Amino acid sequence: MKTRYFLLTSAVALLGLAACTDKTWEDHYNNSETEITNEQLVVVNETSKSYLSSKTEFGSMYGFLTDNDVFDVLEQKGQLHTLLVVENGDFEQPEPEDAQYIANSHVTDIAISPSNLYDGERILMWHGKFVTVGLDSLGMMGKLDHLTFNESPVKKVIKTVDGYIYVLSSMIVTPESLYDFINNLGEDYSIFQQLVLASGGKEFDKQNSRPIGVDETGNTIYDTVWIYTNEFFDAKNFNLSSESLTATMLLFSNDVINEAMTDAYTSLNIWGLDRDIDVLYRWILEVAFYNKTYTTEAYESSTDLKSIYDRQWKIEKQEVDSKHPYSVSNGIIYNVTKLHIPTNVLIYRIKDFYRNYEYCSDVEKAQYFAYNNFKDINVSTEVAAWTPYSGVWPMHENVALTAYCNDASSSYYLKHQIIKPVYDALGNVSGVRPYLIPPGPYRFAMGFAQNQNVSYHVTVYVINGTDMVNIGESDITIGSTTEFHYDRGTFLSDTWPEGYKEVKEQEPIASNSKRNNYDTDGGCVIEELTIPDLKGDGTALPVVILLENASGVSNRLVFHHWCLRPTSNNY
């Protein structure tokens, strides 16, 4: 609820006016100044311009406003207004280039009664920015010096015939906007600045630009007004220049970003993985902006924040100077002192295929694919290569490892240490190597082929030296549904390759009836499978998947893929 501001002496004033006789009323009305019981509140029968011009204590402020055409514009508009002024002793002469801007920061086109003010109210001034009202419990009891405009306490309020004048203890200082702040960043923040401004531009606003002449070729010359645009922010209706914005921004220096990138690629190198650096830069940009102003207390009491792009900022994993935020006119800024790029950003998903069997030597086949009761082992193309959008999304085919049971009445198993192909300079597979999976929680999914009518007890292990450590088990059935049918992913959400979710509802992809089946994670085996940090230093570990069937089957067995997708907690 908004707490309204009521001056206790207002009732006294009304009673006094009601008690006047005709003559005393005339005497009262013709007085240029009527003092109310509270000496901080004055009612006058004059215009704001007339009142200020007649008071020597406002000479500096009156001259400043006059020099910058404030009263001329007020006269042209002919409407009620509010002026924020200071006495001579509190006046500070602005630099010439700032004078008009600062003069306009002291005027608004509404008459603001003290009784209608509330704490946190934002008042739009002529310079296009908001001034924020502050009002504590003493202010609500009528103490004007506990009423503030942009933290400047009020000394006196004058009600004139055309508006209000608030006498402040200091001139209005309007913080720069987020856009101004970013534009004014120094070289130490050039990487972040470029990330923010890269997708922006400016357009000529002819409608609001004033013609001021004609050049020698006959073209109109304008006092130009520009509209600043930025596709990244426009997509989220997040205008860095808007004074109606209430935002939080995280600020990253070049040193912080470069250190985070070094740490990230050191980890990726150890894991044998790679990541496009533009993806990491994009994450920094997407995690930096929030459509809520978080005070120090609110920030420190939070666990996770979600940015305008729904990016997760886990407080305990990041280092921020939360005690000393910067205030801007439309938000608050926190300086990040050390940045951790989360594992679930470094790794979108890890997905690979049982077809890697064909790339192994005989020794490697025995090492990475242990089994019993199998015959006719083969690698074959089950679904021809296809794409929902030719030339944009790569062709994807379903190539699987297949086999039959040697004895259809006996149990069988397949124990596979997950491996990845190694490519030579020409892009040909030259060998294989084990995956090393970093610690943390993952969703574990797999793909086979439907209608096998077979159940598996699935056990996942990590290899720690000579030990096999069981980290999760599950029972699944490969039946007539498409849950585990290759990588259709019909039972899961958010299972597509990176970037696909954002475009799959756009034409011409949207017209492809199979678009939801394209290269997904498959069917869920274990909702959260945690790779343990067994050595306490974040060491990534080899992983083994054991599939066991107790009864055997006569039909062909098809093993397609496995997939580990980091969860939101894998930070």
N, C-alpha and C positions, 0 to 999 in steps of 0.2 A: 504494500500500500504506500502511496506517495504521501509524505507528511507535509501538509500545507503550512505556510509561514503566516502567522497572524500577529500584527503589532497590537499590543494590549491597549495602547492609547487611542486607537482608531475609534473605539466606542465613545471615548470622552469627547473627541472632536465632533462626532455626530450629534451627541446630546447638546453640546454647546451651540451648534448651529441651529438645532431645532428650537431652542429657547429664545432666539432673537425676535424682537418686535420688528415692525416694518422699518423703523428708523435705524434701530441698531443693526438690522440686517443690511441696510444700505451702507451704514458705516463699515460694517464687517466686510461686505463684498468689495468695497472700494479701497480697502487696505491692500497695499501691494504685498504684504507678507503677514501671515497669520501664524503665530507660534502655537504649537500644540504642547500639551503638558510635557511630553517627552521631547527634550530639546534636540534630539537627533532627527526628528521628523518635522518637516516644514511644508506648508501648503501656501502657494503664492498665486496671485491673480495676474500672472505674466506668462509670456512665452519663455521657453527654455533659453532662447538666444538673448532676450531682454534681461532675464534674470542674471545670466552669467556675465553679460557685458557690464552690469551695474555693480558687480562685486569685485573689488580689487584683489581679493584672495584667489580669484580664478583667472586673473589677467593672463598668465602664461598659457593656461589651457585654452582659454577663449581665443587668444591670438593664434594658437596652433591650429585649432579647429577651423577658424576663419581662413587662415592661409591655405588650408587644404580643402576649401570649398564645401565643408560639411553643412554649414547653414544655408548656403545657396541651394544645395541639393535638397535639403529638408523643405525649403520654401517651394521648390518646384514640385516635390512629391505631395505636399500639403496633407500629410497624414501624421497620426500620432507616432511617437518614437520614445526611445530611452537613450540617454547619454550617460556614459561612465566617465567621470572627470576626477581630477586631483587638484589640490590646492597648490599654490606656487612653490611651497617648500618641498612638495613631493613630485614636482614636474621634472622630467628629464627630456631634454631636446633630442629627438632622434636624428640619425644621419639623414642627409637630404634624400638619398635614394630609398630610404625606408619610411619617409614621413607620411606619404599618402596611405600606405598599407597600415601603419600604426594608427593614424587618425581614424581610418575606417574600422579598426578593431574596437573602437570605443562607441560605436553607434549601431543601433538596431531599429528595424521598422515596426516594432511593437512597443506599446506602453506597458511596462512590467510593474504591476502593483506588488508591493512587498507581501501582501496577504496571499498572493498566488504563487509564490516561490516555494520550491521544495528541494531538498538535498539531492544533488546529482543532476538537476535539470540542466539541459544544454541549450544555449540561446545562440541563434545564428546571427552574427554581426555582419556589417557591410563588407568586410574583407573576405567573406565567404567561408569563414571558419566559426566554430562554436566556442563560446565561453561557458565554462562549467560553474554552476552555483554550488556553494558549500554551505551547509546549515546544520549546526549541532544542536544539542538539547537546550543550551542557553540561548541560542539564536531563536529557537521556537518560542522562548519565553519573552522575546522582544528586545534582546541585546543585539543591536545592530553590528557591533564589532565581531560578532560570532556568525555573521552572514558574510560570505566571501564570493567574489567573482574571480575565477582562476587564481584562487588562494589569496587575493588581495582583500583585506577586511574593509567593510563599509563603515564610514564615519557618520554619514548623514544621508537622508533621502529627502529630495525636494519634489513635490508634485506641482507641475506647472499646468497651464491651461492646454498645452499640446503634448504632454507626456510626463516623463519622470527623469530626474537627474539623481544618480547615485554618486556620492562623493566617496572615493576610495582612498586607501592609504598608500597605494602605489599604482602606477600606470599598468595597463593590461599588457601582459606578455603572453602571446599565443604560441604554444609549441608548434614546431613544424609538423607536417603530416608524415605518414609513413613514406609516401612517395618522395617528399622533399628530403627526408632523412636518408633514404637509399640513394637518391641522386647526389647527395653531398658527401657520401662516404669517400674516405681517402684511399690511397693505393693499397693500404694494408687489407682492405676488404674488396679488392677489385674482382676477385673470382665470384663472390656472392653477388656483388652488384651486377655483374654481367649476366649471371644466371637469371636474375629478376627482370632485367630490362631487355633481355634478348628477344623476347617475342612481342615486344611493345613497339609502338610508333605513335605518330601524331598526325591528325587530319585537320585541314583548314575548316573552321566553323564559319561559313559565310553568313549564315543567318544572324549570328551574334557579333560579327565583326563590323566595325563602323567605318564607312567610306570616309577618307580624309583628303582625297585629291585624285588627280589623274596624272599619269606619267606621260613622257614625251611621245609615246606610241599610242596614247589614247586609252590605255588600260587603267582601270580603277585601282587606286592604292588604298589598302585597308589598314586600320588599326587592328592588327590581326589577333583573333582569338583561336586558340588551338584546342582540339579535343584529343586527349591522350588515351590511347587504347593499349590493351595488352591481352592477347588471346588466352594466356595462361590464367589470368585472374578473371577476365570477362566470363569465362566458362563457368565460374563459380559465383558470379555476381559479387565479386570482391574487389571493390575499387579502392586502390591505395590512396587516391587523392580525396575520396569522399569524406566529408566531415561527419556523416551519419554512421560511418563505420566504427565499430568497437572491436578492436583486434588485438591479438598478441603476435609478435614476430620474434623468432629466434635468429640471432645474428652470428654469423660464422666468419672469422678472419681467415686470411689466406693460410696462415700458419696452422690453424686448427683444421682446415680442410685438407691441406697437404699431408699433415700427420695422419689424419684418418684414412686417407687414400693409401699411404704407405703401409699402415697396419692392415688394411683390407687386402691389398695385393700380396702381402707377406703370407697371410692366412690362405688365400686362394692358391698360391703357389704350393704351399705345404699340402693342401688337399688335392692338388692335381686338377684344379678347376680354373675356369676363367670367367670374367665378367666384363662386359662393355663398360668403359669408364663413364660414358654418357648416361647409362642407367643409374650409376651411383650419384652423379651430379644431379640428375633429375629427382632422385629421392631426397637429396638435401633441399632442393627447392620446394618439393611437395610437402615436406615435413615442417617447413619453417613458418607457416602461416595458419592462424586460428581465428575463427569468427567470434571469439569471446575474449574479453580482457581479463587476464588472470593476474590478480594482485600477488605480491610475494607470498602472503599467507595461503591464498588459493593454490598457487603453483606448488608450494612445498607440501601441502596437504594432499596433493593429487598422486595417483599411482601411474596412470596412463593418460595422455592427452591424445585426441584425435584431430588431425589437421583438416583444413578445408578439403583436402584430397584423401581424407580418411586414412592418412598415414599415422602409424603408431609412434608416439614419443614416450618411452618408458623412463620415468623420472630417475629411478634408482640406477639405471645403466648409463646415464649421461651426466656430465659435469657442467653446471650452469652457475653463473654469478647471480643467484636469485635475490640477493640482498640489495643489489644496486641496479635496478632496472632503469631504463631510459623512458621518460614519458614523452609522447607525441600527442598531437591534437586529436588523433583518432585511434589511439591505442597505446600499447606498452611494449617495450623491447627488452629482451634478455640476451646478454652476451654469453655465448657458449664457449667454455674454456677448454673442454676436451670432448671430442665427438667420437662416438662409437657407432659404426655402421652395422646394423643388426645382421645376424646370420641369415634371417629370412629375406633380407635384401640382397646380400651377397649370393644367396642360393635361392632361385625361384622355385625350382624343383630339380630333382635328380631322377632321371628316367632312363632305363636302358633295357635291352632285349635279350631273350634267351637265344636268339640267333647268333650271338657272339660266339657260340659253340663252334661255328664254322671257321672262325678266325684263329682258333687255337691249334697249336701243335698237338701231337698225341700226348706228349708229356703234360701240356697245359690242360688238355681235356680231362685227364685223370686227376689233375690237381684242383681244377675249378668246377668240375661236373662229376660228382660221385653219385652212383645210382645202383640199384639192383633190380632184377627181374625185368629188364628192358631188352628189346630187340628192334631192328629196323629203324635205328635212330637216323633222323634226317632233318635238314633245314629246308623249308619250302615257303613259297609265297602263297599266302592264303587269301589275301585281298589285294587286288591290283592297286598301284599307286593312284591317288586322287587328291584333289584339293578343292575347297569351296570357292576359291578365287584364283584362277590361273594367273601366274606371273607375280602374284602378291604373296600368297601363302604357299610355302614349298609343298611339293608332292609328298604324300605320306602313304606308305604301303605297310601291310601287315605280313611280316615274315616271321615264322615261328619255328621253334624246335618241336619236332613230332617224334612219337615212338609208339610201340605196342608193348603190352606185357608179354613176356616170354611164356609165363604161366598165368592165364586169366583168372585162376582161382586163388592166386597167392598175393600176398601183400607186396608193395613196392615203395620205393622212395626215390626222391631226387634232391640231392644236397648241392646247392650252387653257391660258390663264393662269387659275389657280384663283381663283374669286370667291365672294363671299357675298352673300345678299340683304340689303337694308337695309329695315327696317320702319318704318312711320309710327306715330303715336300710337294708331291704331285696330287695329294689328297687321297691316295690309296691306303687301305688298311695294311699296316706292316707288322702288327702284333697286337697283343692285349696287355693290360695291366690291371691290378685290383683297384677298386674304388676305396678311398679313405673317407669315411663319413664323419663330419664334425659332431661333437656332443650337442645334445638338445633334443626337444620333442619334434616328431614328424608324424604326418599321416602316411600310413603305409598302404599302398594299393597295388593290385596285380591284374593281369589280363591273361585269359586262356582262350577258349572257344566254347560257345554255348552248346548244350545238348550232349555233353560228355557223360552226364549222369554219374558224376564221381564226386566224392567228398575228400577234403584234405585236412589233416591236422598240420597247421603251419607253425613252425617255430623259427624265431629269428635269433641269431647269435652275433656277438662281436668277438673278434679274435684278439686276445690280449697276451702277447707272447706265445706260449704253448697252450694257453687255456682257451676254451670256448665258453663264453659267458652267455647264458640264456637271458634275453632282454624282453621277450614277449611271445605269446602263443595265441592262436585263434583257430577256430574250425570254420571252414567255408564249404559250400556246395556249388559245384558247377553244373547247373541244371538248364532248364529250358528258357529261363529269363536272360536278358542281355546284361545283367549286372556285371559279369566278368567276361563279357564277349569282346575279346581283343581290347581295344581302348575306346569303346563307345561312351563309357562313363555315364550311363543313363540313370544311375542311382545316386550320383554325387553332384554337388554344385561346385562352382569355381575350380574346375579341373582342367581347363584348357591351357595351351601353351601361352607364354607371356605375350600380352598385347592383344590376344584374340578376343577375349571377353569384351573389350571395349569397342570392337568393330563388327562383331558377328551379327548384330541386328541391323547393319547398314547394307544397302544394296551395293553390289549384287549378291553378297554373301547371304543376306536375309532371304533370298529366293531359293537357296539351296536347301532342300528338305533334309539333307544329312549334316547340315552345318553344326549341329550340337554334338555330333559324334566324332568331330575331327581331333585326332591326336590328344585325347584326354588322359587323365591319370589312370582310368580303369575303375575297378570295383574296390571298395574299402575292405581291407583285411583287418587292420588294427587302427582304430581312430587316433590313438596317440601312442606312438612307439618312441621311447626315449633312448637315444644313444648316450651311454653314461660317460662321464669324465673320469675314467678309471685312474688316470695318472695325475689328476688335479691340475693340469696345465693346459687343458683344452685340446689335447692330442686327438686327432681324428683316427678312427679305427676301421679295419676291414670288417665286412659284414657277410654273414652266411645265411641263406634262406633254405630251410629244410621242409620239403613237402612229403607227407607220409599218408599212404592209403593202406588200410588194414585188410582189404578184401580182394583187390585186383579187379580189372575190367577187361572186356574183350575188344572194345572199340578203340579207335586211334586216340592217343593223348596229344594235346596241343598246349604248349607252354609259350606264351607270347612275351610278356614283359613284367617288370616290377617298377614301382615309382615311390620315391620318398619326397614328400612336400613339407617343408618346414612350417610349423604352426606359428600363430601369432606370439606364442610364448618362447619360441626359439629365437631369442633376441641377442 
